[in-house]
Amino acid sequence: MYVAIMGYGVVGSGVAEVLAKNHHSITKKSMQSELELKYILDIRDFPGDPNEKLMIKDFNIILNDDDVKVVVETMGGLHPAFEFVSACLKAGKSVVSSNKELVAAKGDELLKIAEEKNVNFLFEASVGGGIPIIRPLSQCLAANEIYEIYGILNGTTNFILTKMINEGLDFATVLRMAQENGYAEKDPTADIEGHDACRKICILASLIYGKHVYPDWVHTEGITKIDLADVEYAKNWGGVIKLIACAKEVDGEKLYAVVSPALVANTSQLSSVDDVFNAILVKGDATGDVVFYGRGAGKLPTASAIVADVIDCCRHTKEKKFFGWESCNENFVIDYLDAETSLYIRAKAEHPEDAVAEIQKTFGNVTLLSRKDAPAGEIAFVTDTDTERALRTKLDTLHILEPLSVLRIANC
Amino acid sequence: MYVAIMGYGVVGSGVAEVLAKNHHSITKKSMQSELELKYILDIRDFPGDPNEKLMIKDFNIILNDDDVKVVVETMGGLHPAFEFVSACLKAGKSVVSSNKELVAAKGDELLKIAEEKNVNFLFEASVGGGIPIIRPLSQCLAANEIYEIYGILNGTTNFILTKMINEGLDFATVLRMAQENGYAEKDPTADIEGHDACRKICILASLIYGKHVYPDWVHTEGITKIDLADVEYAKNWGGVIKLIACAKEVDGEKLYAVVSPALVANTSQLSSVDDVFNAILVKGDATGDVVFYGRGAGKLPTASAIVADVIDCCRHTKEKKFFGWESCNENFVIDYLDAETSLYIRAKAEHPEDAVAEIQKTFGNVTLLSRKDAPAGEIAFVTDTDTERALRTKLDTLHILEPLSVLRIANC
């Protein structure tokens, strides 16, 4: 059985490395007499690379080689990844991808082609890097109705928030550190604005609920506005601020999905997920809370997830793995303002005593928070649960307050 | 497709409940036009039970009904579970079991029959209840060489230790509470002496290393001797005491496996696994640390794992799932005294100052621990790493000390 890799960056070269390093056991597990890497497609040159002889620049060589049954796509980006992957599937090759942008934008189309051609399109590595999550969700928890899923799905933002929490450093400083360490890209937008986490929760939600959820439909907030004052209030409330990606079933037929920084209580298993680690909390009707924890990114963890998918493709050449989802329309996802939540609010008030009375009059029961050395006139509190629209409307009517920060409380 | 359940206790009735409750989605996922429970085998009567009509007392009815393709074994115990399961497999039926005693004692034999008959013998529920672990280990982490695994695998002992740690109650008191709550059996031996955790680590080790590891080969200590003094010293050391089941590859060809209470540092993900929850930490060469967390027991979590296996059997009627292990001999597991560890030691000394000097002379670098209101003459310390044999030999030579408690430090 022959394999090809498209895209020889960090992850693609990791796949080649894992295939070489654990070659014997991987071949055995794939139940093939031999499992061999035949081509590596990349537009760049890699002189002196141990795999130099396998390098090609023409995609058609892979497409037209009938001996290549499994193709690994680690190019990233939408184009030409989409064209290449769909061409491979149409040619009867199974494809394994780590490309969350591709799966989140085109998963329904690609899964449909795979089904028509009776081949596999697998993407365990697209969410949670080396953490097994796609397969456990689709197989091990198959007897459950999963009603909620909460994830810390982006290592870069979790590293930044952890440093802010543990070392009291501000966002800009930590972002610079993360860039210097290689934990953040030069252009960190996709991470810090929540887009990366959004793509991943879309993939998980699509898988669980059987309908393709597009990133555009999911309300997404990044962590750029998180202030050390919020970090401190969260601590005194009994929790931490994490970038939480959440998807919940609503009334059995609709979906609530939001990505945003949120307060997580210290009693939650997600509160102790630090640094670049990721974790996913799944709530099923039979199984209760299940948490998956591990490295959400990195060369070898991601490569190991890809190679596990390759092994699975080799073992099921005549059978499509069951999982997939249908296309659907935007109505499937509800307006996030219509969902119930409680909010953490930090604000400025010229007359704090009057403001507290007004807050209690407007919001009813609230939990007032304090912090050491708070500037005069700063007020922070956590509301009771109501629809987010109702809570924000109430806040708008409180002219005595100038809101500085509003964050959700994650119920995980 | 017809299913039968053998054993209508807590777990077996949970399987019937999950099959009924999520019937529509389970049937869909099983890719069968219908998935129906046909028989429930139990020697007891269940008058008024919703499934009363399915109850049978004669095993041969299941064995001889060719329409029953999948049999769920939730009887527990070795006999007649072994005879029934092997007969079903030989008759070409797939079997799903939650019976860790059976899998740990007879897994190699049953897997061999399953392979010969090209049917499936699956047992996701035998370890970690509702936590997906068997399938992720055999599939998702297949590209890894797994070199270490640490588990909190028994909910009863974890509940007891959590109460001792958080509420300062002694072992006997908490055991009584656990029995009153139904978290511990009337005869709690299998739990508190570590036998249950031992069976589970045997199953995980067999799966990972491909060779059957029998419970008899694994050095096992329970938690009955854990004193509140040890709990306090562990806290001051920066950790907690957990019943840890551990398996490690040694020199690429042998296995170290031990079940015992051990000190776990607060920085470990396993340190925050409280109450009846279980967790399994897997260290792979590519993926790094991965943790699986959830309810390790209970009716519905366990039932959900069983039903997921049933779904898998239905989807792979013509194909044996790849996993299994070979028989092997006792030499595979090394003497635990030959492995490296560091030890926590609590002891009594008539002349503490002299004793500290002697300890340092004998053990070299040690970390001395203290606690509030320690009785006069009590000494506690943590050694550096050496073989357990060397450390215990040194302790034996220290006649100035009367050892009260010796615990391993878990490096997880």
Interface residues (C-beta under 8 A of the other chain):
Chain A: G14 V18 K21 N22 S25 I26 K29 M31 E124 G130 I131 P132 R135 P136 Q139 C140 L141 A142 A143 N144 E145 Q269 S272 G284 D285 A286 T287 G288 D289 V290 V291 F292 Y293 G294 R295 G298 L300 P301 A303 S304 A305 I306 V307 A308 V310 I311 D312 R315 E319 F322
Chain B: G14 V18 K21 N22 S25 I26 K29 M31 E124 G130 I131 P132 R135 P136 Q139 C140 L141 A142 A143 N144 E145 Q269 S272 G284 D285 A286 T287 G288 D289 V290 V291 F292 Y293 G294 R295 G298 L300 P301 A303 S304 A305 I306 V307 A308 V310 I311 D312 R315 E319 F322
